[in-house]
Amino acid sequence: MKRETKLMHYGRSPKPGPANPPVVRASTILHETVASFRDTNKRREKDDTVLSYGRRGTTTAYALANAVCDLEGGDASFLFPTGIAALAGAISAYSSSGDHVLIVDSIFPATRTYCENQLRRNGVEIDYFSADAIDIDEWVKPNTKVVILETPGSNTFDIMDLSKFCKNAKKHNVIIIADNTYGSGWYYRPLEFGCDVSVIAGTKYLSGHADVMMGIATSRQEISAPLRQLVHNTGQILAPDEAYACLRGMRTLNLRLERHEQTGLALANWLLMRDEVVEVLHPGLSSHPGSEIWKRDASGCNGMFSVKFKLSFAADDFMDSLTLFSIGTSWGGFESLVMPIEPYKNRKYKPENTSLPMIRFQTGLEHQDDLLDDLSNAFSSLK
Ligand SMILES: *Cc1c(COP(=O)(O)O)cnc(C)c1O
């Protein structure tokens, strides 16, 4: 069955029943007999979808976890209250005091903060490798246990050659964790390229309506056990209302992404022609480094890109003049956003021109013509 069709059927209750899985709120699960109680506690150790106690989630969360697990092509998926919680959970499931963790330099800034502040404090050594690396030979140590990567990288959309990288890195017997928020379970499957765990911040395109926080980590069969144990031991789960809203949003994941891609590319190409612009960072533009790898490995682009402007450009005034683009963090919702970024501030490997003003765009689902008019008017207002 095509995955577009599957998106419509994930979590379906037996008929007669609702099209969407109901919100099931529970802490205690009641039993009629001791035998049932004992049996449930036994079965839940082998089956993540046994209703046993609210800390292990309810049927609403299971429906969402199963849907994402199927999209990602994994063995098991585990829900967390935010994307960062999912990344932190995945990283700490596979690293302990005395271990060494390698992180791609273009990682999402809050993941970097987690590693710098929490991992280091817990006695884990960390280092960064450049986003164009095709192996970890230059950075690996005897105690390297985990590699964290993200492609395209946050804010600058650096493309990694995942299959080549994973094949080489695997020689060092490491666990590879991919942040797959950009692809959001639709554009590519990190596990197919050799990653061990794929993490999606469902806060973004999965839920898609700027009103849900959630993260999900999906693992390959051979290595699910430590992640499952961490999730259960630390009490990680997503509340049923959030799980419901995320799965509801996912029904239109492919349609929304298609439109985000179209509009994003149209705007990126239009901006490329402007005198004020030095560079447009968008994995779908042939001018973007690694775009041929992205084209080979992924089925499309989302609505995100960043723009480097000339030094004299009044970026803040430009953003203030926009009326359809709001100023705000996060992305993946239906609404267009801009925000000022300084992506190279904390990086180890910096290109030239890092002092130029930069804006990150998230193109929403508004009509492309209105967004182009908005940009055009904002440029004119600066003169
Ligand atoms: C937003 C984001 C996260 C974190 O998700 P939250 O739900 O905000 O914690 C992680 N990685 C990437 C690439 C993101 O864009």
The ligand as a MOL file (V3000), in Angstrom:
LIG
                    3D

  0  0  0     0  0            999 V3000
M  V30 BEGIN CTAB
M  V30 COUNTS 15 15 0 0 0
M  V30 BEGIN ATOM
M  V30 1 C 12.7190 22.0480 16.8530 0
M  V30 2 C 13.7850 21.0760 16.6610 0
M  V30 3 C 14.1510 20.1980 17.6800 0
M  V30 4 C 13.5750 20.2780 19.0610 0
M  V30 5 O 12.2020 20.0930 19.1450 0
M  V30 6 P 11.3790 20.7210 20.3630 0
M  V30 7 O 10.0640 20.0420 20.2750 0
M  V30 8 O 11.3380 22.1970 20.1430 0
M  V30 9 O 12.1100 20.3780 21.6260 0
M  V30 10 C 15.1470 19.2820 17.4120 0
M  V30 11 N 15.7560 19.2310 16.2130 0
M  V30 12 C 15.4260 20.0450 15.2170 0
M  V30 13 C 16.1340 19.9320 13.9060 0
M  V30 14 C 14.4420 21.0130 15.4010 0
M  V30 15 O 14.1580 21.8470 14.4090 0
M  V30 END ATOM
M  V30 BEGIN BOND
M  V30 1 1 1 2
M  V30 2 1 2 3
M  V30 3 2 2 14
M  V30 4 1 3 4
M  V30 5 2 3 10
M  V30 6 1 4 5
M  V30 7 1 5 6
M  V30 8 2 6 7
M  V30 9 1 6 8
M  V30 10 1 6 9
M  V30 11 1 10 11
M  V30 12 2 11 12
M  V30 13 1 12 13
M  V30 14 1 12 14
M  V30 15 1 14 15
M  V30 END BOND
M  V30 END CTAB
M  END
